[in-house]
């Protein structure tokens, strides 16, 4: 009975299941539009930022190494709640990607 009450009390704090099978990308353009950064995330963890196709390929080909960071997770969850469309599912292996998504 205690365990059930504890589960119920902690439920609002639970981190939802990652909505993708693998990594996702979040595109971020500078205010002047001259620079585009692509953040690679997986399992509510930031894996790195790519500024060109080569960096993106390296991040996508690297073995998954998500490290839990509560602040990053909170930021990603807020972004997900406000703009799910900001997350772009990675469909193809990195070698098949031709460019950073627009």
C-alpha positions in Angstrom: 0.0 0.0 0.0 2.9 2.4 0.8 4.5 1.6 -2.5 1.3 2.4 -4.4 1.0 5.8 -2.6 4.6 6.6 -3.4 4.1 5.7 -7.1 1.0 8.0 -7.2 2.8 10.8 -5.5 5.8 10.6 -7.8 3.8 10.1 -11.0 3.6 13.9 -11.9 7.4 14.0 -11.8 7.9 11.1 -14.2 9.8 11.7 -17.4 7.7 10.5 -20.3 9.0 7.8 -22.6 11.2 9.1 -25.5 8.8 9.4 -28.5 11.2 8.2 -31.2 12.9 4.9 -32.0 16.3 6.7 -32.2 17.8 10.1 -32.2 16.0 13.3 -33.2 17.3 16.7 -34.4 16.4 20.2 -33.3 17.3 22.9 -35.8 18.3 26.3 -34.3 19.0 29.3 -36.5 20.8 32.4 -35.4 18.7 35.6 -35.2 20.4 36.9 -38.4 19.8 33.5 -40.1 23.5 33.2 -41.0 24.3 30.2 -38.8 22.3 27.0 -38.3 23.0 24.6 -35.4 21.5 21.2 -35.3 21.2 19.6 -31.8 21.2 15.8 -31.7 19.1 14.4 -28.9 18.1 10.9 -27.8 16.2 9.7 -24.7 15.8 13.2 -23.5 19.6 13.7 -23.5 21.7 16.1 -25.6 24.3 14.2 -27.7 25.9 17.2 -29.3 25.6 20.1 -31.8 26.4 20.0 -35.5 27.2 23.1 -37.5 27.7 21.3 -40.8 26.9 18.0 -42.5 30.3 16.4 -41.4 29.7 17.1 -37.8 26.1 15.8 -38.0 27.3 12.6 -39.6 29.9 12.1 -36.8 27.3 12.6 -34.1 24.8 10.3 -35.8 27.4 7.5 -36.4 28.9 7.7 -32.9 27.6 5.0 -30.4 24.8 6.3 -28.3 26.2 7.9 -25.1 23.3 9.7 -23.5 24.1 11.1 -20.1 21.2 12.2 -18.0 21.2 15.9 -17.1 18.1 17.1 -15.3 18.4 20.7 -16.7 18.8 19.5 -20.3 15.9 17.1 -19.8 13.7 19.9 -18.5 14.6 22.1 -21.4 13.9 19.4 -23.9 10.6 18.6 -22.3 9.5 22.2 -22.3 10.5 22.4 -26.0 8.5 19.2 -26.7 5.5 20.6 -24.9 5.5 23.9 -26.9 6.9 22.9 -30.3 6.8 19.2 -31.1 7.4 20.1 -34.7 10.9 21.3 -33.7 12.0 17.6 -33.2 12.9 16.0 -36.5 13.1 12.2 -36.4 16.3 10.7 -37.8 15.0 8.2 -40.4 18.2 7.1 -42.3 21.6 6.2 -41.2 24.0 9.1 -41.1 25.8 7.9 -44.2 22.6 8.2 -46.2 21.9 11.8 -45.0 22.8 14.5 -47.6 22.4 17.7 -45.6 21.2 19.3 -42.4 17.4 19.3 -42.4 15.8 22.6 -43.3 
